[in-house]
Amino acid sequence: MSEPVIDIDRPQRSVPTSPPGAPEPGAPTRGPWLVALATSLLLLLLAGRYGYHRDELYFLLAGRHLDWGYVDQGPLVPALARLLDTIAPDNLVILRTPSALLAGGAVLLVAAIARELGAGRGVQTCAAVLAALSGIVLASGHLLSTTTVDLLVWLAAAWCAVRLLRTGDSRWALGIGLALGVGMLSKVLPALLAVGLIVGVLIAGPRRLLRDRWVLAAAGIALLLAAPNLIWQAAHGFPQLGVAGSIADGDSSYSGRVDALTLQFVIISPYAVPIWIAGLVALLRRPAWRAYRAVGWAWLVVFGIVLIAGGKGYYDAPLLLVLTAAGAVVTVGWASRGSVRLRRGLLALGVVPLLLPTIVLLLPVLPAERLPGFVVDVNYDAGETIGWPAFADSVAAVHRGLPPEERPRAVILTSNYGEAGALARYGPVRELPQAYSGHNSMVDFGQPPAGADVVIAVGWERPEPLTAWFDECTLAGRVDQRVEVDNDENGGPIHVCRGLRRPWAQIWDTEVRHTG
């Protein structure tokens, strides 16, 4: 009897078959779970130190105006912020608990990816430790952030991709679609990972996946889940493109091509650079890992797009963790051959000077009132979590200095969403009027009433934009956060402006609105 002929170019029903030569996954171990637990506990213990980050204050304010999308993000994190603040109002630890748990989940996924690549128990734990002490995990795990969601989403999708490539079972694509779809309810960045994986498969194969029914179903799931945010963006003219343009122009932290390139060498840790480079080379060249070459190409594609477009340098960091997982397998294997003591000694030598300082730089372990300047130089976000109540006090002092007849018609206008969020949080107990801003989605949360012709303007280093809207603007004070910290607010001017030249309705959307 003749054998049946199979057309290899015709899409077939998925049959789980490991590619020839692909290593079997390592044995499961408790080590990564212990590392993940320690990571989450550390983040929770430090969650209440310092204060709210400007983005967290913005999320809380956006949560009061729930929508399917915003100028600079999707609905997921603002909705989560509102839920957590409803459960435990003004509780910073509760607000940051999901981030601490997501960071622990990221550690587990990095170890799981290493396991898929054949890592034994010790290597899996090593990969978990590298992830736990990485800058991207600690920094994003300390704050409620869209970045924390992105991190877990990208790693979950990458783990499913590695599983798919190892087993040949394309049903794992459904996990990729689910992760990317949920992620795009936070930001559209997971679409960048999808592009990287698709191009990686086009370059390195197996190209049959691009017409596989499960992969097509996964794409449908991702689009269906992301649809509310994408429809909102389309209905509002895709404002995130404007935000992306501002980022490319350097109008944000960690943005610009130079920063994007530099961050590749510090965002995991300087210690991990040779490890993830070894992982990239192995993914692209190791014969036994031929099945995974699309993953190595995915990072090259994503990083290339970030660099050319001028995006933030941490956008590709989750894929760097994937390369680190692969590099852990290579590095531990290298340390187990030849001069074992010498090689292991070299690896241990860099742990204390290169890994542990990450905790000091990225987590609030030092007193806020004596925070060294170099910490803020390295970690911009640390400075943005200090001094917000004192910021509100400075604005309140200017408000109290207004003549009594002006106070009823006075409002506050801030240059950015962090300042507006801080005054929404700390202003009512200081009897401050409502704060407004034209920054990003703040512009859609309301404009000052028509009779508000006395404005306390905060955040404009130069008064020129203000003088286009008012007859006069005078310097009435400066922000004093009562600590020596070099952030965006400390020492900034507070102006009092009078005589609105044109109605708010005429200037709000056309002149006050700005993105970045």
ABEGO torsion letter per residue (X at the ends): XBBBBBBAABBBBBBBBBBBGBBBBBBBBAAAAAAAAAAAAAAAAAAABEBBBAAAAAAAAAAABBBABBAABBAAAAAAAAAAAAABBGBAAAAAAAAAAAAAAAAAAAAAAAAAAGBBAAAAAAAAAAAAABAAAAAAAABBBAAAAAAAAAAAAAAAAAAAAAAGBAAAAAAAAAAAAAAAAABAAAAAAAAAAAAAAAAAOBAAAAABAAAAAAAAAAAAAAAAAAAAAAAAGGAAAAAAAAAAAGBBBGBEAAAAAAAAAAAAEAAAAAAAAAAAAAAAABAAAAAAAAAAAAAAAAAAAAAAAGBBAAAAAAAAAAAAAAAAAAAAAAAABEBAAAAAAAAAAAAAAAAAAAAAAABBABBAAABBAAAAAABAAAAAABGAAAAAAAAAAAAAABBAAAAAABBBBBABAAAAAAAAAAAAAAGBBBBBBABEAAAAAEBBBAABABBBBBGBABAAAAAAABABBBBAEBBBAGBBBBBAABGBBBBBBBGBABBAAAAAAAAABBBX
